[in-house]
Amino acid sequence: MPDVSEREFLFSLHRLADKRRLDVAQYNALRDQIKLTEYDLQRLRDPLQLHLPAEYLDTLRRSSS
């Protein structure tokens, strides 16, 4: 069922993009950039995902206390 809804969304997107002269390639590029930025923000919020050494994490914890 997810494949059907995704196909319907893409069909609607392209139909409306043609009507409103939206550049679909630019839209996709912006969506990719948003995903990258959200991933970077998530990594910044969780230092453990950066695979930092334990000693460095200890110094961060001590400095914030």
PDBQT receptor file of N, H, CA, C and O in Angstrom, charges set to zero:
ATOM      1  N   MET A   1       0.802  -1.203   0.000  1.00  0.00    +0.000 N 
ATOM      2  CA  MET A   1       0.000   0.000   0.000  1.00  0.00    +0.000 C 
ATOM      3  C   MET A   1       0.851   1.276   0.000  1.00  0.00    +0.000 C 
ATOM      4  O   MET A   1       0.457   2.261  -0.625  1.00  0.00    +0.000 OA
ATOM      5  N   PRO A   2       2.010   1.291   0.684  1.00  0.00    +0.000 N 
ATOM      6  CA  PRO A   2       2.832   2.514   0.642  1.00  0.00    +0.000 C 
ATOM      7  C   PRO A   2       3.290   2.861  -0.779  1.00  0.00    +0.000 C 
ATOM      8  O   PRO A   2       3.415   4.036  -1.122  1.00  0.00    +0.000 OA
ATOM      9  N   ASP A   3       3.540   1.840  -1.599  1.00  0.00    +0.000 N 
ATOM     10  H   ASP A   3       3.439   0.885  -1.320  1.00  0.00    +0.000 HD
ATOM     11  CA  ASP A   3       3.975   2.110  -2.974  1.00  0.00    +0.000 C 
ATOM     12  C   ASP A   3       2.886   2.822  -3.762  1.00  0.00    +0.000 C 
ATOM     13  O   ASP A   3       3.172   3.712  -4.563  1.00  0.00    +0.000 OA
ATOM     14  N   VAL A   4       1.648   2.433  -3.535  1.00  0.00    +0.000 N 
ATOM     15  H   VAL A   4       1.416   1.710  -2.884  1.00  0.00    +0.000 HD
ATOM     16  CA  VAL A   4       0.525   3.053  -4.243  1.00  0.00    +0.000 C 
ATOM     17  C   VAL A   4       0.374   4.512  -3.824  1.00  0.00    +0.000 C 
ATOM     18  O   VAL A   4       0.183   5.388  -4.668  1.00  0.00    +0.000 OA
ATOM     19  N   SER A   5       0.458   4.770  -2.525  1.00  0.00    +0.000 N 
ATOM     20  H   SER A   5       0.613   4.059  -1.840  1.00  0.00    +0.000 HD
ATOM     21  CA  SER A   5       0.305   6.159  -2.069  1.00  0.00    +0.000 C 
ATOM     22  C   SER A   5       1.478   7.025  -2.536  1.00  0.00    +0.000 C 
ATOM     23  O   SER A   5       1.292   8.197  -2.864  1.00  0.00    +0.000 OA
ATOM     24  N   GLU A   6       2.684   6.452  -2.567  1.00  0.00    +0.000 N 
ATOM     25  H   GLU A   6       2.835   5.500  -2.300  1.00  0.00    +0.000 HD
ATOM     26  CA  GLU A   6       3.840   7.215  -3.049  1.00  0.00    +0.000 C 
ATOM     27  C   GLU A   6       3.693   7.534  -4.535  1.00  0.00    +0.000 C 
ATOM     28  O   GLU A   6       4.005   8.641  -4.976  1.00  0.00    +0.000 OA
ATOM     29  N   ARG A   7       3.216   6.557  -5.298  1.00  0.00    +0.000 N 
ATOM     30  H   ARG A   7       2.962   5.659  -4.940  1.00  0.00    +0.000 HD
ATOM     31  CA  ARG A   7       3.010   6.789  -6.727  1.00  0.00    +0.000 C 
ATOM     32  C   ARG A   7       1.937   7.852  -6.964  1.00  0.00    +0.000 C 
ATOM     33  O   ARG A   7       2.081   8.704  -7.840  1.00  0.00    +0.000 OA
ATOM     34  N   GLU A   8       0.880   7.796  -6.188  1.00  0.00    +0.000 N 
ATOM     35  H   GLU A   8       0.763   7.103  -5.475  1.00  0.00    +0.000 HD
ATOM     36  CA  GLU A   8      -0.196   8.793  -6.311  1.00  0.00    +0.000 C 
ATOM     37  C   GLU A   8       0.327  10.189  -5.948  1.00  0.00    +0.000 C 
ATOM     38  O   GLU A   8      -0.011  11.173  -6.606  1.00  0.00    +0.000 OA
ATOM     39  N   PHE A   9       1.152  10.267  -4.897  1.00  0.00    +0.000 N 
ATOM     40  H   PHE A   9       1.427   9.467  -4.362  1.00  0.00    +0.000 HD
ATOM     41  CA  PHE A   9       1.740  11.557  -4.503  1.00  0.00    +0.000 C 
ATOM     42  C   PHE A   9       2.615  12.109  -5.630  1.00  0.00    +0.000 C 
ATOM     43  O   PHE A   9       2.522  13.287  -5.976  1.00  0.00    +0.000 OA
ATOM     44  N   LEU A  10       3.462  11.250  -6.197  1.00  0.00    +0.000 N 
ATOM     45  H   LEU A  10       3.537  10.293  -5.916  1.00  0.00    +0.000 HD
ATOM     46  CA  LEU A  10       4.349  11.712  -7.266  1.00  0.00    +0.000 C 
ATOM     47  C   LEU A  10       3.555  12.143  -8.497  1.00  0.00    +0.000 C 
ATOM     48  O   LEU A  10       3.899  13.129  -9.149  1.00  0.00    +0.000 OA
ATOM     49  N   PHE A  11       2.498  11.408  -8.809  1.00  0.00    +0.000 N 
ATOM     50  H   PHE A  11       2.219  10.608  -8.279  1.00  0.00    +0.000 HD
ATOM     51  CA  PHE A  11       1.650  11.786  -9.938  1.00  0.00    +0.000 C 
ATOM     52  C   PHE A  11       1.041  13.162  -9.701  1.00  0.00    +0.000 C 
ATOM     53  O   PHE A  11       1.049  14.014 -10.589  1.00  0.00    +0.000 OA
ATOM     54  N   SER A  12       0.512  13.375  -8.499  1.00  0.00    +0.000 N 
ATOM     55  H   SER A  12       0.505  12.683  -7.777  1.00  0.00    +0.000 HD
ATOM     56  CA  SER A  12      -0.096  14.678  -8.174  1.00  0.00    +0.000 C 
ATOM     57  C   SER A  12       0.949  15.783  -8.189  1.00  0.00    +0.000 C 
ATOM     58  O   SER A  12       0.701  16.880  -8.690  1.00  0.00    +0.000 OA
ATOM     59  N   LEU A  13       2.121  15.484  -7.636  1.00  0.00    +0.000 N 
ATOM     60  H   LEU A  13       2.322  14.593  -7.229  1.00  0.00    +0.000 HD
ATOM     61  CA  LEU A  13       3.196  16.482  -7.596  1.00  0.00    +0.000 C 
ATOM     62  C   LEU A  13       3.566  16.932  -9.004  1.00  0.00    +0.000 C 
ATOM     63  O   LEU A  13       3.661  18.130  -9.270  1.00  0.00    +0.000 OA
ATOM     64  N   HIS A  14       3.773  15.983  -9.899  1.00  0.00    +0.000 N 
ATOM     65  H   HIS A  14       3.696  15.010  -9.683  1.00  0.00    +0.000 HD
ATOM     66  CA  HIS A  14       4.179  16.344 -11.258  1.00  0.00    +0.000 C 
ATOM     67  C   HIS A  14       3.058  17.073 -12.007  1.00  0.00    +0.000 C 
ATOM     68  O   HIS A  14       3.316  17.993 -12.783  1.00  0.00    +0.000 OA
ATOM     69  N   ARG A  15       1.837  16.661 -11.769  1.00  0.00    +0.000 N 
ATOM     70  H   ARG A  15       1.628  15.913 -11.139  1.00  0.00    +0.000 HD
ATOM     71  CA  ARG A  15       0.704  17.327 -12.430  1.00  0.00    +0.000 C 
ATOM     72  C   ARG A  15       0.602  18.781 -11.965  1.00  0.00    +0.000 C 
ATOM     73  O   ARG A  15       0.457  19.695 -12.777  1.00  0.00    +0.000 OA
ATOM     74  N   LEU A  16       0.680  18.982 -10.648  1.00  0.00    +0.000 N 
ATOM     75  H   LEU A  16       0.798  18.240  -9.988  1.00  0.00    +0.000 HD
ATOM     76  CA  LEU A  16       0.599  20.351 -10.123  1.00  0.00    +0.000 C 
ATOM     77  C   LEU A  16       1.847  21.160 -10.461  1.00  0.00    +0.000 C 
ATOM     78  O   LEU A  16       1.769  22.372 -10.663  1.00  0.00    +0.000 OA
ATOM     79  N   ALA A  17       2.989  20.496 -10.522  1.00  0.00    +0.000 N 
ATOM     80  H   ALA A  17       3.052  19.512 -10.358  1.00  0.00    +0.000 HD
ATOM     81  CA  ALA A  17       4.225  21.199 -10.883  1.00  0.00    +0.000 C 
ATOM     82  C   ALA A  17       4.129  21.751 -12.296  1.00  0.00    +0.000 C 
ATOM     83  O   ALA A  17       4.583  22.862 -12.568  1.00  0.00    +0.000 OA
ATOM     84  N   ASP A  18       3.540  20.978 -13.187  1.00  0.00    +0.000 N 
ATOM     85  H   ASP A  18       3.170  20.076 -12.965  1.00  0.00    +0.000 HD
ATOM     86  CA  ASP A  18       3.370  21.473 -14.554  1.00  0.00    +0.000 C 
ATOM     87  C   ASP A  18       2.424  22.666 -14.585  1.00  0.00    +0.000 C 
ATOM     88  O   ASP A  18       2.662  23.635 -15.305  1.00  0.00    +0.000 OA
ATOM     89  N   LYS A  19       1.359  22.595 -13.809  1.00  0.00    +0.000 N 
ATOM     90  H   LYS A  19       1.166  21.808 -13.223  1.00  0.00    +0.000 HD
ATOM     91  CA  LYS A  19       0.394  23.700 -13.777  1.00  0.00    +0.000 C 
ATOM     92  C   LYS A  19       1.019  24.980 -13.238  1.00  0.00    +0.000 C 
ATOM     93  O   LYS A  19       0.803  26.067 -13.774  1.00  0.00    +0.000 OA
ATOM     94  N   ARG A  20       1.788  24.833 -12.181  1.00  0.00    +0.000 N 
ATOM     95  H   ARG A  20       1.963  23.950 -11.746  1.00  0.00    +0.000 HD
ATOM     96  CA  ARG A  20       2.331  26.012 -11.486  1.00  0.00    +0.000 C 
ATOM     97  C   ARG A  20       3.775  26.324 -11.867  1.00  0.00    +0.000 C 
ATOM     98  O   ARG A  20       4.408  27.202 -11.281  1.00  0.00    +0.000 OA
ATOM     99  N   ARG A  21       4.282  25.598 -12.848  1.00  0.00    +0.000 N 
ATOM    100  H   ARG A  21       3.768  24.885 -13.323  1.00  0.00    +0.000 HD
ATOM    101  CA  ARG A  21       5.643  25.811 -13.363  1.00  0.00    +0.000 C 
ATOM    102  C   ARG A  21       6.709  25.678 -12.278  1.00  0.00    +0.000 C 
ATOM    103  O   ARG A  21       7.626  26.492 -12.173  1.00  0.00    +0.000 OA
ATOM    104  N   LEU A  22       6.560  24.646 -11.492  1.00  0.00    +0.000 N 
ATOM    105  H   LEU A  22       5.815  23.984 -11.578  1.00  0.00    +0.000 HD
ATOM    106  CA  LEU A  22       7.537  24.334 -10.446  1.00  0.00    +0.000 C 
ATOM    107  C   LEU A  22       8.633  23.466 -11.048  1.00  0.00    +0.000 C 
ATOM    108  O   LEU A  22       8.352  22.502 -11.761  1.00  0.00    +0.000 OA
ATOM    109  N   ASP A  23       9.870  23.810 -10.760  1.00  0.00    +0.000 N 
ATOM    110  H   ASP A  23      10.098  24.593 -10.181  1.00  0.00    +0.000 HD
ATOM    111  CA  ASP A  23      11.005  23.023 -11.238  1.00  0.00    +0.000 C 
ATOM    112  C   ASP A  23      11.189  21.825 -10.295  1.00  0.00    +0.000 C 
ATOM    113  O   ASP A  23      11.668  21.978  -9.172  1.00  0.00    +0.000 OA
ATOM    114  N   VAL A  24      10.806  20.645 -10.761  1.00  0.00    +0.000 N 
ATOM    115  H   VAL A  24      10.417  20.521 -11.673  1.00  0.00    +0.000 HD
ATOM    116  CA  VAL A  24      10.840  19.446  -9.928  1.00  0.00    +0.000 C 
ATOM    117  C   VAL A  24      12.276  19.078  -9.553  1.00  0.00    +0.000 C 
ATOM    118  O   VAL A  24      12.518  18.602  -8.444  1.00  0.00    +0.000 OA
ATOM    119  N   ALA A  25      13.205  19.287 -10.437  1.00  0.00    +0.000 N 
ATOM    120  H   ALA A  25      13.009  19.674 -11.338  1.00  0.00    +0.000 HD
ATOM    121  CA  ALA A  25      14.611  18.983 -10.135  1.00  0.00    +0.000 C 
ATOM    122  C   ALA A  25      15.114  19.869  -9.001  1.00  0.00    +0.000 C 
ATOM    123  O   ALA A  25      15.816  19.395  -8.107  1.00  0.00    +0.000 OA
ATOM    124  N   GLN A  26      14.765  21.137  -9.030  1.00  0.00    +0.000 N 
ATOM    125  H   GLN A  26      14.195  21.522  -9.756  1.00  0.00    +0.000 HD
ATOM    126  CA  GLN A  26      15.163  22.046  -7.959  1.00  0.00    +0.000 C 
ATOM    127  C   GLN A  26      14.466  21.670  -6.651  1.00  0.00    +0.000 C 
ATOM    128  O   GLN A  26      15.072  21.725  -5.581  1.00  0.00    +0.000 OA
ATOM    129  N   TYR A  27      13.198  21.290  -6.743  1.00  0.00    +0.000 N 
ATOM    130  H   TYR A  27      12.705  21.245  -7.612  1.00  0.00    +0.000 HD
ATOM    131  CA  TYR A  27      12.449  20.833  -5.569  1.00  0.00    +0.000 C 
ATOM    132  C   TYR A  27      13.135  19.627  -4.933  1.00  0.00    +0.000 C 
ATOM    133  O   TYR A  27      13.303  19.578  -3.714  1.00  0.00    +0.000 OA
ATOM    134  N   ASN A  28      13.530  18.658  -5.753  1.00  0.00    +0.000 N 
ATOM    135  H   ASN A  28      13.393  18.698  -6.743  1.00  0.00    +0.000 HD
ATOM    136  CA  ASN A  28      14.209  17.471  -5.236  1.00  0.00    +0.000 C 
ATOM    137  C   ASN A  28      15.566  17.823  -4.632  1.00  0.00    +0.000 C 
ATOM    138  O   ASN A  28      15.953  17.259  -3.609  1.00  0.00    +0.000 OA
ATOM    139  N   ALA A  29      16.282  18.740  -5.249  1.00  0.00    +0.000 N 
ATOM    140  H   ALA A  29      15.967  19.198  -6.080  1.00  0.00    +0.000 HD
ATOM    141  CA  ALA A  29      17.579  19.159  -4.708  1.00  0.00    +0.000 C 
ATOM    142  C   ALA A  29      17.403  19.828  -3.342  1.00  0.00    +0.000 C 
ATOM    143  O   ALA A  29      18.188  19.591  -2.424  1.00  0.00    +0.000 OA
ATOM    144  N   LEU A  30      16.368  20.663  -3.214  1.00  0.00    +0.000 N 
ATOM    145  H   LEU A  30      15.729  20.855  -3.960  1.00  0.00    +0.000 HD
ATOM    146  CA  LEU A  30      16.102  21.313  -1.926  1.00  0.00    +0.000 C 
ATOM    147  C   LEU A  30      15.709  20.289  -0.865  1.00  0.00    +0.000 C 
ATOM    148  O   LEU A  30      16.133  20.395   0.286  1.00  0.00    +0.000 OA
ATOM    149  N   ARG A  31      14.904  19.304  -1.242  1.00  0.00    +0.000 N 
ATOM    150  H   ARG A  31      14.559  19.218  -2.177  1.00  0.00    +0.000 HD
ATOM    151  CA  ARG A  31      14.524  18.249  -0.295  1.00  0.00    +0.000 C 
ATOM    152  C   ARG A  31      15.752  17.471   0.175  1.00  0.00    +0.000 C 
ATOM    153  O   ARG A  31      15.863  17.140   1.356  1.00  0.00    +0.000 OA
ATOM    154  N   ASP A  32      16.679  17.177  -0.749  1.00  0.00    +0.000 N 
ATOM    155  H   ASP A  32      16.589  17.445  -1.708  1.00  0.00    +0.000 HD
ATOM    156  CA  ASP A  32      17.906  16.470  -0.379  1.00  0.00    +0.000 C 
ATOM    157  C   ASP A  32      18.744  17.307   0.580  1.00  0.00    +0.000 C 
ATOM    158  O   ASP A  32      19.306  16.784   1.542  1.00  0.00    +0.000 OA
ATOM    159  N   GLN A  33      18.824  18.602   0.317  1.00  0.00    +0.000 N 
ATOM    160  H   GLN A  33      18.367  19.027  -0.465  1.00  0.00    +0.000 HD
ATOM    161  CA  GLN A  33      19.596  19.492   1.184  1.00  0.00    +0.000 C 
ATOM    162  C   GLN A  33      18.973  19.564   2.571  1.00  0.00    +0.000 C 
ATOM    163  O   GLN A  33      19.694  19.595   3.568  1.00  0.00    +0.000 OA
ATOM    164  N   ILE A  34      17.647  19.591   2.650  1.00  0.00    +0.000 N 
ATOM    165  H   ILE A  34      17.062  19.566   1.839  1.00  0.00    +0.000 HD
ATOM    166  CA  ILE A  34      16.961  19.608   3.943  1.00  0.00    +0.000 C 
ATOM    167  C   ILE A  34      17.274  18.334   4.722  1.00  0.00    +0.000 C 
ATOM    168  O   ILE A  34      17.543  18.388   5.922  1.00  0.00    +0.000 OA
ATOM    169  N   LYS A  35      17.241  17.186   4.041  1.00  0.00    +0.000 N 
ATOM    170  H   LYS A  35      17.023  17.141   3.066  1.00  0.00    +0.000 HD
ATOM    171  CA  LYS A  35      17.548  15.919   4.706  1.00  0.00    +0.000 C 
ATOM    172  C   LYS A  35      18.973  15.912   5.243  1.00  0.00    +0.000 C 
ATOM    173  O   LYS A  35      19.215  15.445   6.356  1.00  0.00    +0.000 OA
ATOM    174  N   LEU A  36      19.919  16.428   4.457  1.00  0.00    +0.000 N 
ATOM    175  H   LEU A  36      19.723  16.808   3.553  1.00  0.00    +0.000 HD
ATOM    176  CA  LEU A  36      21.313  16.496   4.912  1.00  0.00    +0.000 C 
ATOM    177  C   LEU A  36      21.457  17.402   6.128  1.00  0.00    +0.000 C 
ATOM    178  O   LEU A  36      22.159  17.064   7.081  1.00  0.00    +0.000 OA
ATOM    179  N   THR A  37      20.801  18.538   6.093  1.00  0.00    +0.000 N 
ATOM    180  H   THR A  37      20.231  18.813   5.319  1.00  0.00    +0.000 HD
ATOM    181  CA  THR A  37      20.867  19.481   7.207  1.00  0.00    +0.000 C 
ATOM    182  C   THR A  37      20.249  18.895   8.461  1.00  0.00    +0.000 C 
ATOM    183  O   THR A  37      20.790  19.060   9.555  1.00  0.00    +0.000 OA
ATOM    184  N   GLU A  38      19.116  18.209   8.315  1.00  0.00    +0.000 N 
ATOM    185  H   GLU A  38      18.677  18.075   7.426  1.00  0.00    +0.000 HD
ATOM    186  CA  GLU A  38      18.493  17.573   9.472  1.00  0.00    +0.000 C 
ATOM    187  C   GLU A  38      19.384  16.481  10.048  1.00  0.00    +0.000 C 
ATOM    188  O   GLU A  38      19.456  16.317  11.266  1.00  0.00    +0.000 OA
ATOM    189  N   TYR A  39      20.062  15.735   9.184  1.00  0.00    +0.000 N 
ATOM    190  H   TYR A  39      20.003  15.868   8.194  1.00  0.00    +0.000 HD
ATOM    191  CA  TYR A  39      20.991  14.703   9.646  1.00  0.00    +0.000 C 
ATOM    192  C   TYR A  39      22.153  15.338  10.416  1.00  0.00    +0.000 C 
ATOM    193  O   TYR A  39      22.539  14.849  11.477  1.00  0.00    +0.000 OA
ATOM    194  N   ASP A  40      22.703  16.420   9.881  1.00  0.00    +0.000 N 
ATOM    195  H   ASP A  40      22.389  16.817   9.019  1.00  0.00    +0.000 HD
ATOM    196  CA  ASP A  40      23.801  17.106  10.568  1.00  0.00    +0.000 C 
ATOM    197  C   ASP A  40      23.354  17.639  11.930  1.00  0.00    +0.000 C 
ATOM    198  O   ASP A  40      24.095  17.538  12.908  1.00  0.00    +0.000 OA
ATOM    199  N   LEU A  41      22.162  18.198  11.998  1.00  0.00    +0.000 N 
ATOM    200  H   LEU A  41      21.560  18.280  11.204  1.00  0.00    +0.000 HD
ATOM    201  CA  LEU A  41      21.647  18.699  13.273  1.00  0.00    +0.000 C 
ATOM    202  C   LEU A  41      21.463  17.571  14.280  1.00  0.00    +0.000 C 
ATOM    203  O   LEU A  41      21.759  17.726  15.465  1.00  0.00    +0.000 OA
ATOM    204  N   GLN A  42      20.979  16.448  13.800  1.00  0.00    +0.000 N 
ATOM    205  H   GLN A  42      20.739  16.322  12.837  1.00  0.00    +0.000 HD
ATOM    206  CA  GLN A  42      20.804  15.294  14.684  1.00  0.00    +0.000 C 
ATOM    207  C   GLN A  42      22.157  14.827  15.227  1.00  0.00    +0.000 C 
ATOM    208  O   GLN A  42      22.268  14.483  16.403  1.00  0.00    +0.000 OA
ATOM    209  N   ARG A  43      23.173  14.815  14.381  1.00  0.00    +0.000 N 
ATOM    210  H   ARG A  43      23.083  15.095  13.426  1.00  0.00    +0.000 HD
ATOM    211  CA  ARG A  43      24.514  14.413  14.829  1.00  0.00    +0.000 C 
ATOM    212  C   ARG A  43      25.072  15.409  15.840  1.00  0.00    +0.000 C 
ATOM    213  O   ARG A  43      25.730  15.007  16.799  1.00  0.00    +0.000 OA
ATOM    214  N   LEU A  44      24.821  16.695  15.641  1.00  0.00    +0.000 N 
ATOM    215  H   LEU A  44      24.287  17.021  14.861  1.00  0.00    +0.000 HD
ATOM    216  CA  LEU A  44      25.317  17.702  16.572  1.00  0.00    +0.000 C 
ATOM    217  C   LEU A  44      24.635  17.597  17.928  1.00  0.00    +0.000 C 
ATOM    218  O   LEU A  44      25.248  17.864  18.962  1.00  0.00    +0.000 OA
ATOM    219  N   ARG A  45      23.366  17.208  17.919  1.00  0.00    +0.000 N 
ATOM    220  H   ARG A  45      22.868  16.992  17.080  1.00  0.00    +0.000 HD
ATOM    221  CA  ARG A  45      22.630  17.100  19.173  1.00  0.00    +0.000 C 
ATOM    222  C   ARG A  45      23.046  15.877  19.972  1.00  0.00    +0.000 C 
ATOM    223  O   ARG A  45      22.902  15.872  21.195  1.00  0.00    +0.000 OA
ATOM    224  N   ASP A  46      23.553  14.849  19.326  1.00  0.00    +0.000 N 
ATOM    225  H   ASP A  46      23.670  14.853  18.333  1.00  0.00    +0.000 HD
ATOM    226  CA  ASP A  46      23.920  13.616  20.010  1.00  0.00    +0.000 C 
ATOM    227  C   ASP A  46      25.405  13.337  19.803  1.00  0.00    +0.000 C 
ATOM    228  O   ASP A  46      25.782  12.744  18.792  1.00  0.00    +0.000 OA
ATOM    229  N   PRO A  47      26.254  13.755  20.741  1.00  0.00    +0.000 N 
ATOM    230  CA  PRO A  47      27.700  13.581  20.568  1.00  0.00    +0.000 C 
ATOM    231  C   PRO A  47      28.129  12.122  20.450  1.00  0.00    +0.000 C 
ATOM    232  O   PRO A  47      29.180  11.846  19.873  1.00  0.00    +0.000 OA
ATOM    233  N   LEU A  48      27.357  11.191  20.974  1.00  0.00    +0.000 N 
ATOM    234  H   LEU A  48      26.504  11.416  21.444  1.00  0.00    +0.000 HD
ATOM    235  CA  LEU A  48      27.747   9.791  20.885  1.00  0.00    +0.000 C 
ATOM    236  C   LEU A  48      27.741   9.303  19.440  1.00  0.00    +0.000 C 
ATOM    237  O   LEU A  48      28.483   8.382  19.100  1.00  0.00    +0.000 OA
ATOM    238  N   GLN A  49      26.928   9.897  18.599  1.00  0.00    +0.000 N 
ATOM    239  H   GLN A  49      26.325  10.646  18.875  1.00  0.00    +0.000 HD
ATOM    240  CA  GLN A  49      26.897   9.484  17.202  1.00  0.00    +0.000 C 
ATOM    241  C   GLN A  49      28.093  10.007  16.422  1.00  0.00    +0.000 C 
ATOM    242  O   GLN A  49      28.348   9.573  15.299  1.00  0.00    +0.000 OA
ATOM    243  N   LEU A  50      28.815  10.925  17.010  1.00  0.00    +0.000 N 
ATOM    244  H   LEU A  50      28.608  11.278  17.922  1.00  0.00    +0.000 HD
ATOM    245  CA  LEU A  50      30.026  11.429  16.361  1.00  0.00    +0.000 C 
ATOM    246  C   LEU A  50      31.200  10.498  16.573  1.00  0.00    +0.000 C 
ATOM    247  O   LEU A  50      32.255  10.675  15.963  1.00  0.00    +0.000 OA
ATOM    248  N   HIS A  51      31.025   9.499  17.439  1.00  0.00    +0.000 N 
ATOM    249  H   HIS A  51      30.168   9.355  17.934  1.00  0.00    +0.000 HD
ATOM    250  CA  HIS A  51      32.076   8.543  17.782  1.00  0.00    +0.000 C 
ATOM    251  C   HIS A  51      33.305   9.253  18.357  1.00  0.00    +0.000 C 
ATOM    252  O   HIS A  51      34.444   8.967  17.988  1.00  0.00    +0.000 OA
ATOM    253  N   LEU A  52      33.035  10.183  19.268  1.00  0.00    +0.000 N 
ATOM    254  H   LEU A  52      32.110  10.415  19.567  1.00  0.00    +0.000 HD
ATOM    255  CA  LEU A  52      34.113  10.896  19.933  1.00  0.00    +0.000 C 
ATOM    256  C   LEU A  52      34.717  10.010  21.018  1.00  0.00    +0.000 C 
ATOM    257  O   LEU A  52      34.025   9.152  21.568  1.00  0.00    +0.000 OA
ATOM    258  N   PRO A  53      35.987  10.203  21.330  1.00  0.00    +0.000 N 
ATOM    259  CA  PRO A  53      36.600   9.413  22.399  1.00  0.00    +0.000 C 
ATOM    260  C   PRO A  53      35.932   9.708  23.746  1.00  0.00    +0.000 C 
ATOM    261  O   PRO A  53      35.447  10.815  23.984  1.00  0.00    +0.000 OA
ATOM    262  N   ALA A  54      35.917   8.712  24.608  1.00  0.00    +0.000 N 
ATOM    263  H   ALA A  54      36.310   7.813  24.415  1.00  0.00    +0.000 HD
ATOM    264  CA  ALA A  54      35.264   8.837  25.916  1.00  0.00    +0.000 C 
ATOM    265  C   ALA A  54      35.887   9.970  26.737  1.00  0.00    +0.000 C 
ATOM    266  O   ALA A  54      35.175  10.668  27.459  1.00  0.00    +0.000 OA
ATOM    267  N   GLU A  55      37.196  10.159  26.637  1.00  0.00    +0.000 N 
ATOM    268  H   GLU A  55      37.774   9.592  26.051  1.00  0.00    +0.000 HD
ATOM    269  CA  GLU A  55      37.857  11.222  27.401  1.00  0.00    +0.000 C 
ATOM    270  C   GLU A  55      37.327  12.599  26.997  1.00  0.00    +0.000 C 
ATOM    271  O   GLU A  55      37.116  13.465  27.846  1.00  0.00    +0.000 OA
ATOM    272  N   TYR A  56      37.119  12.788  25.716  1.00  0.00    +0.000 N 
ATOM    273  H   TYR A  56      37.291  12.084  25.026  1.00  0.00    +0.000 HD
ATOM    274  CA  TYR A  56      36.607  14.063  25.231  1.00  0.00    +0.000 C 
ATOM    275  C   TYR A  56      35.190  14.291  25.735  1.00  0.00    +0.000 C 
ATOM    276  O   TYR A  56      34.838  15.407  26.116  1.00  0.00    +0.000 OA
ATOM    277  N   LEU A  57      34.382  13.250  25.741  1.00  0.00    +0.000 N 
ATOM    278  H   LEU A  57      34.669  12.343  25.432  1.00  0.00    +0.000 HD
ATOM    279  CA  LEU A  57      33.011  13.361  26.238  1.00  0.00    +0.000 C 
ATOM    280  C   LEU A  57      33.001  13.692  27.725  1.00  0.00    +0.000 C 
ATOM    281  O   LEU A  57      32.146  14.446  28.188  1.00  0.00    +0.000 OA
ATOM    282  N   ASP A  58      33.957  13.127  28.480  1.00  0.00    +0.000 N 
ATOM    283  H   ASP A  58      34.652  12.515  28.104  1.00  0.00    +0.000 HD
ATOM    284  CA  ASP A  58      34.058  13.435  29.906  1.00  0.00    +0.000 C 
ATOM    285  C   ASP A  58      34.400  14.905  30.109  1.00  0.00    +0.000 C 
ATOM    286  O   ASP A  58      33.841  15.547  30.998  1.00  0.00    +0.000 OA
ATOM    287  N   THR A  59      35.296  15.443  29.311  1.00  0.00    +0.000 N 
ATOM    288  H   THR A  59      35.750  14.921  28.589  1.00  0.00    +0.000 HD
ATOM    289  CA  THR A  59      35.653  16.863  29.464  1.00  0.00    +0.000 C 
ATOM    290  C   THR A  59      34.460  17.753  29.117  1.00  0.00    +0.000 C 
ATOM    291  O   THR A  59      34.262  18.793  29.745  1.00  0.00    +0.000 OA
ATOM    292  N   LEU A  60      33.671  17.355  28.128  1.00  0.00    +0.000 N 
ATOM    293  H   LEU A  60      33.832  16.510  27.618  1.00  0.00    +0.000 HD
ATOM    294  CA  LEU A  60      32.476  18.123  27.787  1.00  0.00    +0.000 C 
ATOM    295  C   LEU A  60      31.468  18.104  28.941  1.00  0.00    +0.000 C 
ATOM    296  O   LEU A  60      30.853  19.122  29.259  1.00  0.00    +0.000 OA
ATOM    297  N   ARG A  61      31.312  16.951  29.549  1.00  0.00    +0.000 N 
ATOM    298  H   ARG A  61      31.812  16.124  29.291  1.00  0.00    +0.000 HD
ATOM    299  CA  ARG A  61      30.359  16.813  30.637  1.00  0.00    +0.000 C 
ATOM    300  C   ARG A  61      30.825  17.643  31.849  1.00  0.00    +0.000 C 
ATOM    301  O   ARG A  61      30.011  18.300  32.497  1.00  0.00    +0.000 OA
ATOM    302  N   ARG A  62      32.121  17.614  32.149  1.00  0.00    +0.000 N 
ATOM    303  H   ARG A  62      32.783  17.081  31.623  1.00  0.00    +0.000 HD
ATOM    304  CA  ARG A  62      32.645  18.377  33.293  1.00  0.00    +0.000 C 
ATOM    305  C   ARG A  62      32.536  19.871  33.046  1.00  0.00    +0.000 C 
ATOM    306  O   ARG A  62      32.238  20.627  33.971  1.00  0.00    +0.000 OA
ATOM    307  N   SER A  63      32.769  20.308  31.828  1.00  0.00    +0.000 N 
ATOM    308  H   SER A  63      33.011  19.695  31.076  1.00  0.00    +0.000 HD
ATOM    309  CA  SER A  63      32.727  21.741  31.544  1.00  0.00    +0.000 C 
ATOM    310  C   SER A  63      31.299  22.284  31.559  1.00  0.00    +0.000 C 
ATOM    311  O   SER A  63      31.092  23.469  31.821  1.00  0.00    +0.000 OA
ATOM    312  N   SER A  64      30.316  21.433  31.281  1.00  0.00    +0.000 N 
ATOM    313  H   SER A  64      30.484  20.471  31.069  1.00  0.00    +0.000 HD
ATOM    314  CA  SER A  64      28.941  21.913  31.287  1.00  0.00    +0.000 C 
ATOM    315  C   SER A  64      28.343  21.899  32.688  1.00  0.00    +0.000 C 
ATOM    316  O   SER A  64      27.285  22.492  32.900  1.00  0.00    +0.000 OA
ATOM    317  N   SER A  65      28.981  21.246  33.646  1.00  0.00    +0.000 N 
ATOM    318  H   SER A  65      29.840  20.764  33.474  1.00  0.00    +0.000 HD
ATOM    319  CA  SER A  65      28.458  21.180  35.027  1.00  0.00    +0.000 C 
ATOM    320  C   SER A  65      28.801  22.404  35.823  1.00  0.00    +0.000 C 
ATOM    321  O   SER A  65      28.436  22.501  36.995  1.00  0.00    +0.000 OA
TER     322      SER A  65
